[in-house]
Amino acid sequence: AHHFLRCMILSLLVFSDVRQWEYISYCLSQLTFTEKGLKKLIDNFKMFEHALCEDSVLNHFRSVIAKCKKFAKPDLKACIEEFEEKVSKVHEEKKEQEATARNAEAHKQKIDSLDKILLAKEAGQNDRNSADGDTSCMITVLI
């Protein structure tokens, strides 16, 4: 059973597709965790923390946590609550990182658009200037 759990956790690390994370975290939420299984999940947190940026994955892990809280001994409850806080904190951090990345990309696109407009404007002025220069040369030659 613990080997299966380890394989599921490893799958969250191996797959980069959000859909796969959702499926795997859903499967995890359907399992009944023993104290040993829960400790394995907590110990391998680094292997799946990246997937916690997704709300659906977070909700599946919250479901696991809620089930574990129901049947946990008092000494384990503190560990579960600490794990719950860690999961929520990482989720918030990942969401903030995503928002920052989106804002940076939007800003970059605005800057790129402004650069294109400025280049087009400069090119238009250069064309006009060179056209004016050609005319003045022609006038000079004609006189």
C-alpha positions as CSV (number, residue, x, y, z in Angstrom):
1,A,0.0,0.0,0.0
2,H,2.8,2.4,0.8
3,H,4.6,1.6,-2.4
4,F,1.4,2.5,-4.3
5,L,1.2,5.8,-2.4
6,R,4.9,6.5,-3.2
7,C,4.1,5.8,-6.9
8,M,1.2,8.2,-6.8
9,I,3.3,10.9,-5.2
10,L,6.1,10.4,-7.7
11,S,3.5,10.7,-10.5
12,L,2.7,14.2,-9.3
13,L,6.4,15.0,-9.7
14,V,6.9,13.3,-13.1
15,F,3.8,14.7,-14.9
16,S,3.7,18.3,-15.9
17,D,0.1,18.2,-17.2
18,V,-2.4,19.9,-14.8
19,R,-5.0,17.4,-15.8
20,Q,-2.8,14.5,-14.6
21,W,-2.3,16.3,-11.3
22,E,-6.0,16.6,-10.9
23,Y,-6.6,12.9,-11.6
24,I,-3.8,11.8,-9.3
25,S,-4.8,14.1,-6.4
26,Y,-8.4,13.0,-6.8
27,C,-7.2,9.3,-6.5
28,L,-5.2,10.3,-3.4
29,S,-8.4,11.9,-1.9
30,Q,-10.2,8.6,-2.3
31,L,-7.7,6.6,-0.3
32,T,-7.9,6.0,3.4
33,F,-4.7,7.1,5.0
34,T,-3.1,5.3,7.9
35,E,-0.8,7.3,10.2
36,K,2.2,5.8,8.3
37,G,0.7,6.8,5.0
38,L,0.0,10.3,6.1
39,K,3.6,10.6,7.3
40,K,4.8,9.4,3.9
41,L,2.6,12.1,2.3
42,I,4.0,14.8,4.6
43,D,7.6,13.6,4.2
44,N,7.3,13.8,0.4
45,F,5.7,17.2,0.3
46,K,8.5,18.6,-1.9
47,M,7.6,16.1,-4.6
48,F,4.1,17.6,-5.1
49,E,4.2,21.1,-3.8
50,H,4.4,22.5,-7.4
51,A,1.0,21.0,-8.2
52,L,-0.7,22.9,-5.3
53,C,-0.9,26.0,-7.5
54,E,-4.1,24.4,-9.0
55,D,-7.3,25.0,-7.0
56,S,-8.6,21.5,-7.8
57,V,-5.5,19.8,-6.6
58,L,-5.5,21.9,-3.4
59,N,-9.1,20.9,-2.8
60,H,-8.3,17.2,-3.2
61,F,-5.5,17.5,-0.7
62,R,-7.8,19.4,1.7
63,S,-10.1,16.4,1.4
64,V,-7.3,14.1,2.3
65,I,-6.5,16.3,5.3
66,A,-10.1,16.5,6.4
67,K,-10.4,12.7,6.4
68,C,-7.2,12.3,8.3
69,K,-8.3,14.8,10.9
70,K,-11.5,12.8,11.7
71,F,-9.7,9.7,12.7
72,A,-6.3,11.1,14.0
73,K,-5.1,10.7,17.5
74,P,-4.5,14.0,19.4
75,D,-0.8,13.9,18.9
76,L,-1.1,13.4,15.2
77,K,-3.7,16.1,14.8
78,A,-1.1,18.8,15.5
79,C,1.0,17.3,12.7
80,I,-2.0,17.3,10.3
81,E,-2.8,20.9,11.1
82,E,0.8,21.9,10.5
83,F,0.6,20.1,7.2
84,E,-2.7,21.8,6.3
85,E,-1.1,25.2,7.0
86,K,1.9,24.3,4.9
87,V,-0.3,23.2,2.0
88,S,-2.4,26.4,2.1
89,K,0.7,28.6,2.4
90,V,2.3,27.0,-0.6
91,H,-0.9,27.3,-2.6
92,E,-1.1,31.0,-1.8
93,E,2.6,31.5,-2.7
94,K,2.2,29.7,-6.0
95,K,-0.9,31.8,-6.8
96,E,1.0,35.0,-6.1
97,Q,3.9,33.8,-8.3
98,E,1.5,33.0,-11.1
99,A,-0.1,36.5,-10.8
100,T,3.3,38.1,-10.8
101,A,4.3,36.2,-13.9
102,R,1.1,37.1,-15.7
103,N,1.5,40.8,-14.7
104,A,5.2,40.7,-15.9
105,E,4.1,39.2,-19.2
106,A,1.3,41.7,-19.7
107,H,3.8,44.5,-19.0
108,K,6.3,43.1,-21.4
109,Q,3.6,42.9,-24.1
110,K,2.7,46.5,-23.5
111,I,6.4,47.6,-23.7
112,D,6.9,45.5,-26.9
113,S,3.8,47.2,-28.4
114,L,5.0,50.6,-27.5
115,D,8.5,49.8,-29.0
116,K,6.8,48.7,-32.3
117,I,4.7,51.9,-32.4
118,L,7.8,54.1,-31.7
119,L,9.8,52.2,-34.4
120,A,7.0,52.6,-36.9
121,K,6.7,56.3,-36.0
122,E,10.5,56.8,-36.4
123,A,10.5,54.9,-39.7
124,G,7.7,57.1,-40.9
125,Q,9.6,60.2,-39.9
126,N,12.7,59.0,-41.6
127,D,10.8,58.2,-44.8
128,R,9.3,61.7,-44.7
129,N,12.7,63.3,-44.0
130,S,14.4,61.3,-46.7
131,A,11.6,62.2,-49.1
132,D,12.0,65.9,-48.2
133,G,15.7,65.6,-48.6
134,D,15.3,64.1,-52.1
135,T,13.0,66.9,-53.1
136,S,15.3,69.6,-51.8
137,C,18.2,68.0,-53.7
138,M,16.0,68.0,-56.8
139,I,15.1,71.6,-56.3
140,T,18.8,72.5,-55.8
141,V,19.8,70.7,-58.9
142,L,17.0,72.4,-60.9
143,I,18.0,75.9,-59.9
